[in-house]
């Protein structure tokens, strides 16, 4: 019997293990974690015939597995993964395993530093409105391998796979080749893992190079400067056809309040409920994918009118005492937080901080000076952010420790400064106080709801 080893007891690792077990593999799943809270999950998997080893990693002194599957959180150049590849073990990520199961189904592959989650959710909503079985997977919706489990004997039941694919997943998915590839934005991020901007670009570019059709954000400066790398690509722009680095009949753009795709009017931009120019750009990407897939404009417009946005990305929570609370917990870097600040009314009260990332903060600091009446700083980054704000002459900030303190204080500051909005847009990862940006955003939502109900 063929043997497979899965590293990582997360959702993607579990899905990969179940797919392989379903296909008759002998499967072992390992994780360095040792929490007793994982015991029930381990017991459940072992009842299904999947061996689970907690507090362990792959043992190269034992017989080698035929296949090694790594979860996205495991670096592709970690010593264990490098040793496995050097040993000739078939080594891949969970997304690549899903592609091997579902390659007969056309994929829309969506990547980018920012914007990919909203674009993925909107694309899936449009495909669903058109009557297609096209679930979202990857970083939202299902783990990719779960789609193979949903249709284990007949993957053709899926009309499309709509996949949000991060750089972590791309580097471990050497053959994944979407029917339609989308690249939303590109700014410095994840450099602690990818080391250089060129390497980060190259990883994402490899996915688009394998895509049959390509759509790029023509308003992204870095991508636009690389337009000559992509002579057959379709491009988008919220500023009109003149801004496209391609024939306008091959692009998707806004003109006089209308969305034009490949020379044809699709819908009015007023149908889009989400805030911000960046969401208009996300819309253009999704519309382009839908039209390439043959979806009619009427279905696209209907889906967009009903689409509320995605949790944790400029998510409206409530209005209390005349102040609107917006959850932008997914803004885990400076550029994403800059987008959030740009989208909300001026003046606003900004809550920022968490687990800090490397990056260029100049534009973000400029937006704070222009948009924020006051900033409440939390988490491990509070002192660092305070120092940077002071360096640029911005003094309206306070350092607190937690969201529990920041939410009521932000309401007080909003009343004091006449601000209509409190925006949680951390510009940081969440791992100093939370397990994920979702947990952080859920806590913020809970605190805001409690405040409004008090």
Secondary structure, 3 states (H helix, E strand, C coil): CCEEEEECCCHHHHHHHHHHHHCCCEEEEEECCCCHHHHHHHHHHHHCCCEEEECCCCCCCCCCCCEEEECCCCCCCCHHHHHHHHCCCEEEEHHHHHHHHHCCCEEEEEECCCCHHHHHHHHHHHHHHCCCCCCEEECCCECHHHHHHHCCCCHHHCCEEEEECCHHHHCCCCCCCCCEEEECCCCCCCHHHHCCHHHHHHHHHHHHHCCCEEEEECCCHHHHHCHHHCCCCEEEECCCHHHCCCCHHHCEEEECCEEEECCEEEEEHHHCCCCCHHHHHHHHHHHHHHHHCCCCHHHHHHHHHHCCCCCCCCEEEEEECCEEEEECCCCCCHHHHHHHHHHCCCCEEEEEECECCCCCCHHHHHHHHHHEEEEEEECCCHHHHHHHHHHCCCCCEEECCCHHHHHHHHHHHHHHHCCCEEEECCCCECCCCCCCHHHHHHHHHHHHHHHHHC
